[in-house]
């Protein structure tokens, strides 16, 4: 006689719903901070756009400053996750770098408003939050530098200073958020491919 199938844990569904609500609050806050500025966007405006009450937002975020922190660190955390994922794939350092740049550029375009808010509003972060986010950026640069060092050792790359080069690549990819227009001349796919190709030309050793 077969054993009865256990029902899925109810807590999982509650967690998924809570995460969805957090995401929607962040999306709307990022959009309003991007459009109107952090200081000119009260929590009441965010609640109004979501058609909820301000206490509803307090269920997920303590205050507007916590919202800003989450928005500012979202893209860098996603970028670190994509780098980690790409680094675990098979291939030469050049292959892995190609995947890293493509995936991180995609994150930058997907979270464009979040990144622009970070650039504009970093001054409004608490000092400890700003420091923590800079540490995340530093972690990204050092992990990328390690990949470049591996490429230099294998003969795939040519660079005299892997960390400086990693900083340059990170800055170039991040800069996409400040000029790319979704309704502009170039598609996101074209921009991502071109960025990856430029990085490869900068580094890949001629055989």
QUILINVEN-V918615 format. One record per pair of residues at least 4 apart in sequence whose C-alpha atoms are under 7 Angstrom apart, sorted by the first residue. I is the first residue (numbers start at 0). J is the second residue. If there is no record, write none. Layout:
# QUILINVEN-V918615
I,J / I,J
This chain:
# QUILINVEN-V918615
9,13 / 10,14 / 11,15 / 12,16 / 13,17 / 14,18 / 15,19 / 16,20 / 17,21 / 18,22 / 19,23 / 20,24 / 21,25 / 21,59 / 22,26 / 23,27 / 24,28 / 25,29 / 25,66 / 25,70 / 26,30 / 27,31 / 27,45 / 28,32 / 28,45 / 29,33 / 29,70 / 29,112 / 29,113 / 30,34 / 30,112 / 31,35 / 31,36 / 31,40 / 32,36 / 32,37 / 32,40 / 32,116 / 33,112 / 33,115 / 33,116 / 35,39 / 35,40 / 36,40 / 37,120 / 40,44 / 41,45 / 42,46 / 42,53 / 42,63 / 43,47 / 43,53 / 44,48 / 45,49 / 46,50 / 46,51 / 46,52 / 46,53 / 47,51 / 51,55 / 53,57 / 54,58 / 56,60 / 57,61 / 57,62 / 60,65 / 60,66 / 61,65 / 62,66 / 63,67 / 64,68 / 64,124 / 65,69 / 66,70 / 67,71 / 68,72 / 68,124 / 68,128 / 69,73 / 70,113 / 71,113 / 71,114 / 71,116 / 71,117 / 72,76 / 72,132 / 73,77 / 74,78 / 74,106 / 74,107 / 74,110 / 74,114 / 75,79 / 75,135 / 75,136 / 76,80 / 77,81 / 77,106 / 78,82 / 78,103 / 78,106 / 79,83 / 79,139 / 80,84 / 81,85 / 81,99 / 81,102 / 81,103 / 82,86 / 82,99 / 83,87 / 85,95 / 85,98 / 85,99 / 86,95 / 90,94 / 90,95 / 91,95 / 92,96 / 92,146 / 92,149 / 92,150 / 92,155 / 93,97 / 93,150 / 93,155 / 94,98 / 95,99 / 96,100 / 97,101 / 97,195 / 98,102 / 99,103 / 100,104 / 100,195 / 101,105 / 101,191 / 101,192 / 101,195 / 102,106 / 103,107 / 104,108 / 104,172 / 104,191 / 105,109 / 105,191 / 106,110 / 107,111 / 107,173 / 107,176 / 108,176 / 110,114 / 111,115 / 111,176 / 112,116 / 113,117 / 114,118 / 114,176 / 115,119 / 115,176 / 115,177 / 116,120 / 117,121 / 121,129 / 124,128 / 124,129 / 125,129 / 126,130 / 127,131 / 128,132 / 129,133 / 130,134 / 131,135 / 132,136 / 133,137 / 134,138 / 135,139 / 136,140 / 137,141 / 138,142 / 139,143 / 140,144 / 140,162 / 140,165 / 140,166 / 140,169 / 141,145 / 141,162 / 142,146 / 143,147 / 143,165 / 144,148 / 144,161 / 144,162 / 144,165 / 145,149 / 146,150 / 147,151 / 147,156 / 147,161 / 148,152 / 148,161 / 149,153 / 150,154 / 150,155 / 150,156 / 151,155 / 151,156 / 151,157 / 154,204 / 155,203 / 155,204 / 156,202 / 156,203 / 156,204 / 157,202 / 157,203 / 157,204 / 158,202 / 160,164 / 161,165 / 162,166 / 163,167 / 164,168 / 165,169 / 166,170 / 167,171 / 168,172 / 169,173 / 170,174 / 175,179 / 185,189 / 185,190 / 186,190 / 187,191 / 188,192 / 189,193 / 190,194 / 191,195 / 192,196 / 193,197 / 194,198 / 195,199 / 196,200 / 197,201 / 198,202 / 199,203
